[in-house]
Amino acid sequence: MKEVEAEIATPLDCGFIDAVRPDDVDIPRGMEIRHICAGGLWHIHVKYVVEKPEDLLTLKNTLDEIVRALQLIEAALRGKA
């Protein structure tokens, strides 16, 4: 059993944290997602206890979903959504 951590440092203002936080409700057991405001910018920290190989795919899918949400926010800010 290993604990895997990933951090995404965004160029977005911390005011956008609540845009993604509601999606953090039904996360897998052993996963923690924290939204951090550091220096006025939004950081997302994901920690997951990997017990079996399939858990790595779950982590990857979660990170992909977060990145897609961030891309939508950035596109909306540029008027391309």
N, C-alpha and C positions, 0 to 999 in steps of 0.2 A: 504494500500500500504506500503510495507516494502522494504528496501534496504538490500540485502544480499551480503556479501563479502566473497571471498575465496582467499587464497594465497597458491601457490605451490612453495616451496623452493627446487630447484633442486641441485644436486651435479655437474651440468654441467657448464662449462666455459661460460662466457657471449658471446663468439664468436658464439654460436649456436642460439642466439636469432632470427636471420633472417631465420632460418630453419622453424619456425612455424608462424612467423608474417604474411606472405602472406595469411594464412587461416583466419585471423581476419577481412577480408573485409566485408563479408555479415553476420554480427552478428545481432541478434535481437535488435529491438528498446529498449532502456533502459539498454542495456548491454555495459559495458566498459571493455576492456582487455588491461592491461598495462604490458609491459615487462620491468623489472627493473634489473639493474646490481648492486649488493650489495656485496662488499667484493670479487669481482671477480667472483661471482656465479650468475647464472640466476634465477630470481624469476618471477613468473607470478601472477599478481593480477587481479582477476575478480570481477567486481561489477555489480549487476543486480537489477533493480527495479522490484519487484514481485508484480503484480497487481491481478493475479488470480492463483489458485492452479496449473494449467497446466504450469505456468512459472517455477515452481520448477523443473519439468521434463526437460524443456528446459535448465535450468542451469546445471542440472546433466549431460545431454547429451553433453553439451559444455565442461564441466570438463572432462568427459570420453574421448572425442576426444583429448583434450590436453594431457592427461595422455598416451593415445595410441601413440601419436606423440613422446612423451618423451621416451617411451619404445622402439620405433623404432630407435631413435637416439642412445640410450644406447646399443641396440643390434648391431647396425652397428659399433659402436666403439669397441665392443668386437669381431667383425667379425662374428656375428651370424645372420645377416640380410639376 
